[in-house]
């Protein structure tokens, strides 16, 4: 996105001054319109009257109100004195504020352009125009200074801002000069471009200059000077530097820096300037019409054609190819033979003799001819008639500065000049564009750039030619108003509706005028505005309702509304004053009541504190009148604190508050009651599944706690109903033992009693017996009556021996098993077979019966890695992993 700030034509300084700036918005300022004028010319009732326009400007100027709007266009009148309206406080006041909320100011325009650029993500430019001494340079500086303060501050932005601001002295040195009207008149146009990213941070910029008045190098009017740089160079340069450049310090030694040395040839420059003004006026009206039409279309308001003077005919007269004045001038400059200013004038008379906006001495009637010299031609510009003398047109259009520089290069022996302007082959054959063509092309490029952007305008007016503060030269200002096309712009803005505001803003201001909208309108703002204007008896032709705004056609309609609002404010003010008096009375009464309550409260507090002090002193004595209330307080305080700090679990034995002596016995009773309550609450909250789990864990704890190394790690592991689902047990086995009801099953590894070969098996616990199963075959059945018990080591292994009572020599002996779920399996066995007291935890070795009369053994030890193997002593060797702590 680009925010473009453009200064056109000749720029000058603006001196500062002092004024009190009222904090009134646009509508509020209407009340003082008879004294200080209207803030927006669009609301001027006699909008077609130039006299009324000037009268409004003068009223505001007299009150040091130098800014006035024409819609979003800002008019600025040079006060020729310092005004205290550019402080940091003023900048803060205008930041992020609606354009019409505060009095007109260049900060308001700058802020609105910046925020519109961000919200609409579009490119904008500010066109600052006016004659020499009107304050264009100062206006552009104020805008840059405002952005320097209001925009986000980053290193890149600071660099861009500083370069823009620091470029001004350089541009002024090479492009500004003293004129009769201005000591620091810019003799060129300036286009400043600041580039912002989507976050509103400045990321770059550039400055373009155009229409540099090159002829001033060799031609100056009486009382004027050359460009500043020449005087700065010879008067400010050090002696060694000047001697090296071949220069002297006294400016009187240089003909180009003294005057009255040359004749007054200024009409060619004035012709170019007026052509520029003509093009900008054309662009100005086109963009204004476009902006108005777009707003009407966006709001759904019918567009009414606007009658205005179209100056395209004048622009074509100057710039049209092969037929315009510039084309004729170029032809004369480039044709062979002796071309003179008078032959140029003759060609103009041939080609444009019938044009309604062109006149010469030869073409004029007898009466008009008296006002024209034979070397003059007259153009009827949009701002009025201007007479030009053709003397100097040919020479100035040929851009003799280029030829003069080449001659200096050729003749000069100064090595510095020869180094700066080296001669190149073919220089004598190249011919640059003429001055008028260069200017026309640069102006066309400028208008192309501006046409693609959203336009904002600052029109600068010079209050007088003498730089005298407080002086308002009506003739001079009237001429500038005409030249800047301000009346034309006002007519375009007033062709349809003089005033438009968003519904919510209009309703917020005037809602007090209608009972239906006061004090609060709860519905859609547009409907509230419709209610309001109907109550105010607006006629159908006085307003239109857009999509987001109300459009009011006549300024007098708004004035009547504002006057009614002022009367309403006075009535509301009276009511508010009455209400205020009532509030003051009730406030005093309320304060009196509260004061009496506070007095009684403090008296009560003193009494209570005294009682408590006596009670504290006698707290350990028998209950008396003096200490009874204190002891009651102590009891209540302890109970309140205890209520907020009760233990949360049965296991919490430490957080019970220590009681005062008077509550020792009661505290112990309460603690026991609280414990019982928590136990009861906990028990009631236990599900049947969790209860069964806890019962099993209690049995496990009774058997193994403090005895087997691997027990602590098993506590957090929940037990399951079975480790082998019925569908994973062979059908034949199920059919065989189903009548006994399977209670639990788990995979195990069985070690043969002879040789200790490991074999995978299923251990199935039924309601009556233990079964060792191999796929579809029952390898051993031990009923619980014959099960003597079980033995495990005290280490971290998972080996268990089930001891069987041997009544028959052929009966199989004890079972040596390894089970990953040892605690779960033995707990289930102990509970199903009722063998809690028959499970032993043994240290060292466990003996088992292979068969009746024959024993075997299992030896247990620890190492880094667990192992099970047959030892040399014929025993089963079980190596358990070492457990760090029990």
ChimeraX attribute file (.defattr): number of C-alpha atoms within 10 A of each C-alpha:
attribute: neighborCount
match mode: 1-to-1
recipient: residues
	/A:1	17
	/A:2	21
	/A:3	24
	/A:4	25
	/A:5	24
	/A:6	24
	/A:7	24
	/A:8	25
	/A:9	25
	/A:10	29
	/A:11	31
	/A:12	25
	/A:13	21
	/A:14	22
	/A:15	15
	/A:16	15
	/A:17	15
	/A:18	13
	/A:19	13
	/A:20	11
	/A:21	17
	/A:22	10
	/A:23	12
	/A:24	17
	/A:25	16
	/A:26	19
	/A:27	21
	/A:28	19
	/A:29	19
	/A:30	22
	/A:31	18
	/A:32	11
	/A:33	16
	/A:34	10
	/A:35	13
	/A:36	20
	/A:37	24
	/A:38	25
	/A:39	29
	/A:40	26
	/A:41	27
	/A:42	25
	/A:43	27
	/A:44	23
	/A:45	18
	/A:46	13
	/A:47	20
	/A:48	14
	/A:49	12
	/A:50	15
	/A:51	13
	/A:52	15
	/A:53	22
	/A:54	16
	/A:55	14
	/A:56	22
	/A:57	26
	/A:58	23
	/A:59	18
	/A:60	20
	/A:61	23
	/A:62	15
	/A:63	15
	/A:64	20
	/A:65	25
	/A:66	22
	/A:67	22
	/A:68	26
	/A:69	23
	/A:70	20
	/A:71	19
	/A:72	20
	/A:73	22
	/A:74	22
	/A:75	26
	/A:76	28
	/A:77	26
	/A:78	27
	/A:79	29
	/A:80	23
	/A:81	15
	/A:82	14
	/A:83	18
	/A:84	12
	/A:85	17
	/A:86	18
	/A:87	11
	/A:88	11
	/A:89	9
	/A:90	15
	/A:91	18
	/A:92	14
	/A:93	14
	/A:94	23
	/A:95	18
	/A:96	13
	/A:97	14
	/A:98	14
	/A:99	20
	/A:100	21
	/A:101	16
	/A:102	21
	/A:103	22
	/A:104	25
	/A:105	23
	/A:106	21
	/A:107	24
	/A:108	25
	/A:109	23
	/A:110	24
	/A:111	23
	/A:112	21
	/A:113	21
	/A:114	20
	/A:115	16
	/A:116	14
	/A:117	21
	/A:118	19
	/A:119	10
	/A:120	9
	/A:121	13
	/A:122	15
	/A:123	21
	/A:124	21
	/A:125	25
	/A:126	25
	/A:127	22
	/A:128	25
	/A:129	26
	/A:130	26
	/A:131	21
	/A:132	26
	/A:133	29
	/A:134	31
	/A:135	27
	/A:136	31
	/A:137	26
	/A:138	18
	/A:139	25
	/A:140	22
	/A:141	17
	/A:142	16
	/A:143	18
	/A:144	19
	/A:145	16
	/A:146	24
	/A:147	20
	/A:148	18
	/A:149	13
	/A:150	18
	/A:151	15
	/A:152	14
	/A:153	13
	/A:154	12
	/A:155	11
	/A:156	13
	/A:157	21
	/A:158	15
	/A:159	14
	/A:160	20
	/A:161	21
	/A:162	13
	/A:163	14
	/A:164	19
	/A:165	14
	/A:166	11
	/A:167	12
	/A:168	13
	/A:169	11
	/A:170	11
	/A:171	16
	/A:172	20
	/A:173	18
	/A:174	17
	/A:175	26
	/A:176	27
	/A:177	23
	/A:178	18
	/A:179	20
	/A:180	13
	/A:181	17
	/A:182	21
	/A:183	16
	/A:184	22
	/A:185	24
	/A:186	31
	/A:187	26
	/A:188	22
	/A:189	19
	/A:190	24
	/A:191	18
	/A:192	18
	/A:193	18
	/A:194	21
	/A:195	18
	/A:196	20
	/A:197	13
	/A:198	12
	/A:199	8
	/A:200	16
	/A:201	15
	/A:202	27
	/A:203	17
	/A:204	18
	/A:205	17
	/A:206	13
	/A:207	15
	/A:208	11
	/A:209	16
	/A:210	17
	/A:211	23
	/A:212	20
	/A:213	18
	/A:214	19
	/A:215	19
	/A:216	20
	/A:217	14
	/A:218	14
	/A:219	22
	/A:220	26
	/A:221	18
	/A:222	15
	/A:223	11
	/A:224	20
	/A:225	23
	/A:226	24
	/A:227	25
	/A:228	16
	/A:229	18
	/A:230	17
	/A:231	17
	/A:232	11
	/A:233	16
	/A:234	17
	/A:235	15
	/A:236	12
	/A:237	15
	/A:238	12
	/A:239	14
	/A:240	10
	/A:241	12
	/A:242	16
	/A:243	12
	/A:244	12
	/A:245	13
	/A:246	10
	/A:247	17
	/A:248	16
	/A:249	16
	/A:250	10
	/A:251	15
	/A:252	10
	/A:253	11
	/A:254	10
	/A:255	12
	/A:256	19
	/A:257	20
	/A:258	17
	/A:259	18
	/A:260	15
	/A:261	14
	/A:262	14
	/A:263	11
	/A:264	14
	/A:265	19
	/A:266	20
	/A:267	16
	/A:268	21
	/A:269	21
	/A:270	13
	/A:271	19
	/A:272	18
	/A:273	18
	/A:274	17
	/A:275	21
	/A:276	20
	/A:277	24
	/A:278	23
	/A:279	21
	/A:280	21
	/A:281	23
	/A:282	20
	/A:283	19
	/A:284	22
	/A:285	19
	/A:286	13
	/A:287	19
	/A:288	20
	/A:289	17
	/A:290	13
	/A:291	15
	/A:292	16
	/A:293	17
	/A:294	14
	/A:295	14
	/A:296	19
	/A:297	14
	/A:298	12
	/A:299	17
	/A:300	14
	/A:301	17
	/A:302	12
	/A:303	14
	/A:304	10
	/A:305	11
	/A:306	13
	/A:307	10
	/A:308	12
	/A:309	11
	/A:310	13
	/A:311	18
	/A:312	15
	/A:313	15
	/A:314	23
	/A:315	18
	/A:316	14
	/A:317	20
	/A:318	21
	/A:319	21
	/A:320	15
	/A:321	12
	/A:322	12
	/A:323	15
	/A:324	18
	/A:325	22
	/A:326	22
	/A:327	17
	/A:328	20
	/A:329	24
	/A:330	20
	/A:331	15
	/A:332	20
	/A:333	22
	/A:334	13
	/A:335	9
	/A:336	8
	/A:337	8
	/A:338	8
	/A:339	15
	/A:340	17
	/A:341	18
	/A:342	16
	/A:343	15
	/A:344	23
	/A:345	23
	/A:346	16
	/A:347	16
	/A:348	20
	/A:349	19
	/A:350	10
	/A:351	14
	/A:352	18
	/A:353	17
	/A:354	11
	/A:355	13
	/A:356	11
	/A:357	16
	/A:358	20
	/A:359	25
	/A:360	25
	/A:361	19
	/A:362	17
	/A:363	15
	/A:364	17
	/A:365	11
	/A:366	10
	/A:367	7
	/A:368	12
	/A:369	15
	/A:370	10
	/A:371	12
	/A:372	18
	/A:373	14
	/A:374	13
	/A:375	17
	/A:376	18
	/A:377	22
	/A:378	17
	/A:379	20
	/A:380	14
	/A:381	19
	/A:382	21
	/A:383	18
	/A:384	10
	/A:385	12
	/A:386	13
	/A:387	17
	/A:388	19
	/A:389	20
	/A:390	21
	/A:391	20
	/A:392	15
	/A:393	24
	/A:394	23
	/A:395	16
	/A:396	20
	/A:397	21
	/A:398	20
	/A:399	18
	/A:400	16
	/A:401	15
	/A:402	12
	/A:403	14
	/A:404	11
	/A:405	12
	/A:406	17
	/A:407	11
	/A:408	14
	/A:409	18
	/A:410	14
	/A:411	10
	/A:412	12
	/A:413	10
	/A:414	13
	/A:415	11
	/A:416	12
	/A:417	14
	/A:418	15
	/A:419	10
	/A:420	9
	/A:421	14
	/A:422	10
	/A:423	13
	/A:424	7
	/A:425	6
	/A:426	7
	/A:427	9
	/A:428	10
	/A:429	7
	/A:430	7
	/A:431	12
	/A:432	12
	/A:433	14
	/A:434	20
	/A:435	23
	/A:436	25
	/A:437	17
	/A:438	15
	/A:439	19
	/A:440	20
	/A:441	14
	/A:442	15
	/A:443	18
	/A:444	15
	/A:445	12
	/A:446	15
	/A:447	15
	/A:448	12
	/A:449	12
	/A:450	21
	/A:451	15
	/A:452	13
	/A:453	17
	/A:454	20
	/A:455	21
	/A:456	22
	/A:457	20
	/A:458	24
	/A:459	26
	/A:460	27
	/A:461	27
	/A:462	24
	/A:463	27
	/A:464	23
	/A:465	16
	/A:466	12
	/A:467	19
	/A:468	12
	/A:469	15
	/A:470	16
	/A:471	16
	/A:472	21
	/A:473	14
	/A:474	16
	/A:475	12
	/A:476	14
	/A:477	19
	/A:478	16
	/A:479	13
	/A:480	21
	/A:481	22
	/A:482	15
	/A:483	20
	/A:484	24
	/A:485	20
	/A:486	20
	/A:487	19
	/A:488	19
	/A:489	21
	/A:490	22
	/A:491	17
	/A:492	20
	/A:493	23
	/A:494	24
	/A:495	19
	/A:496	20
	/A:497	20
	/A:498	26
	/A:499	21
	/A:500	18
	/A:501	15
	/A:502	16
	/A:503	22
	/A:504	17
	/A:505	15
	/A:506	19
	/A:507	26
	/A:508	17
	/A:509	13
	/A:510	20
	/A:511	23
	/A:512	19
	/A:513	23
	/A:514	17
	/A:515	13
	/A:516	14
	/A:517	21
	/A:518	15
	/A:519	12
	/A:520	13
	/A:521	16
	/A:522	8
	/A:523	9
	/A:524	10
	/A:525	20
	/A:526	20
	/A:527	14
	/A:528	24
	/A:529	26
	/A:530	17
	/A:531	18
	/A:532	23
	/A:533	19
	/A:534	13
	/A:535	13
	/A:536	15
	/A:537	9
	/A:538	15
	/A:539	10
	/A:540	8
	/A:541	9
	/A:542	15
	/A:543	19
	/A:544	19
	/A:545	18
	/A:546	21
	/A:547	15
	/A:548	16
	/A:549	20
	/A:550	25
	/A:551	22
	/A:552	21
	/A:553	20
	/A:554	20
	/A:555	21
	/A:556	15
	/A:557	20
	/A:558	18
	/A:559	17
	/A:560	12
	/A:561	17
	/A:562	20
	/A:563	16
	/A:564	15
	/A:565	19
	/A:566	17
	/A:567	12
	/A:568	15
	/A:569	15
	/A:570	11
	/A:571	12
	/A:572	13
	/A:573	12
	/A:574	12
	/A:575	12
	/A:576	13
	/A:577	12
	/A:578	12
	/A:579	12
	/A:580	12
	/A:581	12
	/A:582	12
	/A:583	12
	/A:584	12
	/A:585	12
	/A:586	12
	/A:587	12
	/A:588	12
	/A:589	12
	/A:590	12
	/A:591	12
	/A:592	12
	/A:593	12
	/A:594	12
	/A:595	12
	/A:596	12
	/A:597	12
	/A:598	12
	/A:599	12
	/A:600	12
	/A:601	12
	/A:602	12
	/A:603	11
	/A:604	11
	/A:605	12
	/A:606	12
	/A:607	11
	/A:608	13
	/A:609	12
	/A:610	12
	/A:611	17
	/A:612	20
	/A:613	14
	/A:614	13
	/A:615	22
	/A:616	16
	/A:617	12
	/A:618	17
	/A:619	20
	/A:620	12
	/A:621	9
	/A:622	9
	/A:623	13
	/A:624	12
	/A:625	10
	/A:626	18
	/A:627	22
	/A:628	17
	/A:629	17
	/A:630	22
	/A:631	22
	/A:632	12
	/A:633	14
	/A:634	19
	/A:635	16
	/A:636	12
	/A:637	12
	/A:638	17
	/A:639	17
	/A:640	11
	/A:641	11
	/A:642	18
	/A:643	11
	/A:644	8
	/A:645	12
	/A:646	14
	/A:647	19
	/A:648	11
	/A:649	11
	/A:650	13
	/A:651	9
	/A:652	11
	/A:653	10
	/A:654	8
	/A:655	11
	/A:656	14
	/A:657	16
	/A:658	13
	/A:659	17
	/A:660	13
	/A:661	12
	/A:662	14
	/A:663	15
	/A:664	11
	/A:665	11
	/A:666	12
	/A:667	20
	/A:668	14
	/A:669	10
	/A:670	13
	/A:671	16
	/A:672	11
	/A:673	12
	/A:674	16
	/A:675	18
	/A:676	13
	/A:677	13
	/A:678	16
	/A:679	15
	/A:680	11
	/A:681	11
	/A:682	12
	/A:683	11
	/A:684	9
	/A:685	11
	/A:686	12
	/A:687	10
	/A:688	9
	/A:689	10
	/A:690	12
	/A:691	13
	/A:692	13
	/A:693	15
	/A:694	15
	/A:695	13
	/A:696	20
	/A:697	21
	/A:698	13
	/A:699	17
	/A:700	22
	/A:701	17
	/A:702	13
	/A:703	22
	/A:704	20
	/A:705	16
	/A:706	13
	/A:707	18
	/A:708	19
	/A:709	21
	/A:710	23
	/A:711	20
	/A:712	15
	/A:713	10
	/A:714	15
	/A:715	14
	/A:716	8
	/A:717	10
	/A:718	12
	/A:719	20
	/A:720	9
	/A:721	13
	/A:722	17
	/A:723	17
	/A:724	15
	/A:725	11
	/A:726	13
	/A:727	8
	/A:728	8
	/A:729	17
	/A:730	14
	/A:731	13
	/A:732	13
	/A:733	16
	/A:734	16
	/A:735	9
	/A:736	10
	/A:737	17
	/A:738	12
	/A:739	11
	/A:740	13
	/A:741	12
	/A:742	18
	/A:743	15
	/A:744	23
	/A:745	22
	/A:746	19
	/A:747	19
	/A:748	24
	/A:749	18
	/A:750	23
	/A:751	19
	/A:752	15
	/A:753	21
	/A:754	10
	/A:755	12
	/A:756	18
	/A:757	13
	/A:758	16
	/A:759	12
	/A:760	15
	/A:761	20
	/A:762	21
	/A:763	24
	/A:764	25
	/A:765	26
	/A:766	22
	/A:767	16
	/A:768	18
	/A:769	20
	/A:770	22
	/A:771	21
	/A:772	20
	/A:773	21
	/A:774	17
	/A:775	16
	/A:776	12
	/A:777	11
	/A:778	16
	/A:779	13
	/A:780	16
	/A:781	14
	/A:782	20
	/A:783	17
	/A:784	20
	/A:785	11
	/A:786	14
	/A:787	19
	/A:788	15
	/A:789	21
	/A:790	23
	/A:791	20
	/A:792	24
	/A:793	26
	/A:794	21
	/A:795	26
	/A:796	22
	/A:797	26
	/A:798	17
	/A:799	23
	/A:800	24
	/A:801	22
	/A:802	20
	/A:803	22
	/A:804	23
	/A:805	19
	/A:806	19
	/A:807	9
	/A:808	9
	/A:809	10
	/A:810	9
	/A:811	14
	/A:812	19
	/A:813	22
	/A:814	25
	/A:815	22
	/A:816	25
	/A:817	21
	/A:818	20
	/A:819	19
	/A:820	14
	/A:821	15
	/A:822	20
	/A:823	22
	/A:824	24
	/A:825	23
	/A:826	23
	/A:827	24
	/A:828	24
	/A:829	24
	/A:830	21
	/A:831	14
	/A:832	18
	/A:833	20
	/A:834	12
	/A:835	18
	/A:836	20
	/A:837	11
	/A:838	15
	/A:839	22
	/A:840	18
	/A:841	17
	/A:842	15
	/A:843	15
	/A:844	11
	/A:845	17
	/A:846	19
	/A:847	15
	/A:848	21
	/A:849	19
	/A:850	20
	/A:851	19
	/A:852	15
	/A:853	9
	/A:854	9
	/A:855	13
	/A:856	16
	/A:857	18
	/A:858	22
	/A:859	19
	/A:860	23
	/A:861	20
	/A:862	16
	/A:863	11
	/A:864	10
	/A:865	9
	/A:866	14
	/A:867	14
	/A:868	19
	/A:869	14
	/A:870	15
	/A:871	13
	/A:872	8
	/A:873	9
	/A:874	13
	/A:875	20
	/A:876	25
	/A:877	20
	/A:878	23
	/A:879	20
	/A:880	24
	/A:881	18
	/A:882	17
	/A:883	13
	/A:884	6
	/A:885	7
	/A:886	14
